[in-house]
Amino acid sequence: MTLPGGGERKFLQDGDTVTMTAWCQGDGYRVGFGEVTGRILPAVGTRRAETR
């Protein structure tokens, strides 16, 4: 994806917001499933290894 500042990323990071919209269609019809938006949260219960 291209970021507003012109940078590029191919992964999601904590704090990112994702919006998905879906629909399907056939001969003479189209059905929309709406839109959903969510924010990527940090994993719960993980600890980083400490380096000594």
C-alpha positions in Angstrom: 0.0 0.0 0.0 1.2 3.5 -0.6 1.2 5.8 2.5 0.2 9.4 2.5 3.8 10.6 2.7 4.7 8.5 -0.4 6.3 5.6 1.5 5.2 2.0 0.9 4.4 -0.9 3.2 3.4 -4.5 2.6 2.3 -5.3 6.2 0.0 -4.0 8.9 1.3 -2.4 12.1 -0.2 -1.8 15.6 -2.4 1.3 15.4 -3.2 0.9 11.7 -6.9 1.3 10.7 -8.3 -1.1 8.1 -11.5 -0.6 6.2 -13.1 -3.3 4.0 -16.1 -3.0 1.7 -17.6 -6.0 -0.1 -20.3 -6.8 -2.7 -21.1 -9.5 -5.2 -23.1 -9.4 -8.4 -24.7 -11.6 -11.0 -26.9 -11.1 -14.0 -29.1 -8.1 -13.2 -28.4 -7.9 -9.5 -25.8 -6.6 -7.0 -25.7 -7.3 -3.3 -23.7 -5.1 -0.9 -22.4 -6.4 2.4 -21.5 -3.0 3.7 -18.4 -1.7 5.2 -16.4 -2.5 8.3 -13.6 -0.6 9.9 -11.2 -1.7 12.7 -7.9 -0.8 14.3 -5.0 -3.2 14.6 -4.2 -3.7 18.3 -1.0 -5.1 19.9 -1.0 -8.8 20.8 -2.0 -9.5 24.3 0.1 -11.6 26.7 3.3 -11.5 24.7 6.6 -10.4 26.2 9.7 -9.5 24.3 12.9 -11.3 25.3 15.2 -9.2 27.4 18.8 -9.0 26.2 21.5 -8.9 29.0 
